Amino acid sequence: MLEHLQAVPPDPILGVLAAYNQDPNPNKIDLGVGVYKDEEGRTPILPSVLSAERELLERQTSKSYLGPTGVTGFNEAISRLIFGADSPALNESRIRTVQTPGGTGALRVAAEVIRTANPDARVWFSDPTWANHTAIFPAGGLQSGTYPYFDPDSNGLRFDAMMEALGQLGPNDAVLLHACCHNPCGVSPDESQWREIAELAGQRGFLPVIDMAYQGFERGLDDDNLAIRVFAEQCPELIVASSCSKNFAMYRDRVGAISVLASSAQKAADIETVIHSLTRKNYSMPPAHGPAVIDIILHDDALTAQWRAEVGDMRDRINGLRAGLVARIAASGVERDFSFLERQAGMFSFLGLTVDQVQKLREQFSIYTVNSARINIASLNQANLDYFVSGLKSVLEG
Ligand code: LMR
């Protein structure tokens, strides 16, 4: 039976990392996968996470099963973090959060929850979106489509076209939105635009599904959940898939959560049983280590303050790199205007290169980006910035 299987091409993002790892060039730069790196090019364990891990080691007395809900303290703390501690829906017990293996796991569970609720539902992605979105939701049994989002001419948002497309949708549709730091384009709606989108969702009755993988990396931990708060005001139902990979730098521990806002406390409780039943058939129950660490951090004022400062440092460094990159590109004599990089936020932006130019960057300079010319700004540093800019200038002029 298995002989019928054919090899599949590498993942468009993880494949870049594999190619980079094999390149012997000492000047190589990996601008592919979205992992934060510090000025020395490392992805260190956050000191707040290390402290909590030490405490967990002392405290933990058993590794017996926790059950489908996982670490309940983590689930409660994440609900507060992503909806806001003063969320009316939280006080009405209309929100249930269940930890998942990473944000990817949350998205896959979200797809299955939607398919269970309505097998004919269609999910709509921004054009463009994270490459894995378009794989996860069909794998979860849903049909999909796209709505206009990024304008490569202005490097901004196609807001009117987006609203027109979303205005055609209704109760059989789910719309996937990026809460902040849009992956791959770095462009987010502003506050009044979020409010308009949320009002439209309330009027048309489509289900908002919000992917929040970068909370803290755009405007700050307390501001980056703006979209979620606004949708929670306007819509009776909402799904959030959140990730702790980036803001706790716990990439390999696979920590994420699915949160569901329902029309009543009873309905939220019912939906949680659906989630448990779906995950039981998949991975049985979620892993405990990462959420147990975050549970400790978010229930300790000093560790929470330390972690908040660490997230602020990562955000500030990325913003500094964006500014530095714009200045160095302009100073290098490149004619094209790259000032948009400073108006965008988070790890990612598009360089606006052709696939040929992306290949040249790779082959001639060992600079690795995703084929769409998405770069991870957080992989740049003072030591590689000039090399990167000279490579960029060369392929733009070549
Ligand atoms: C990315 O877009 O690079 C990250 O979200 C990591 C991944 O798994 O693709």
Residues whose N, C-alpha, C, O or C-beta is under 5 A from the ligand:
A	BS01	LMR	I13 G32 V33 G34
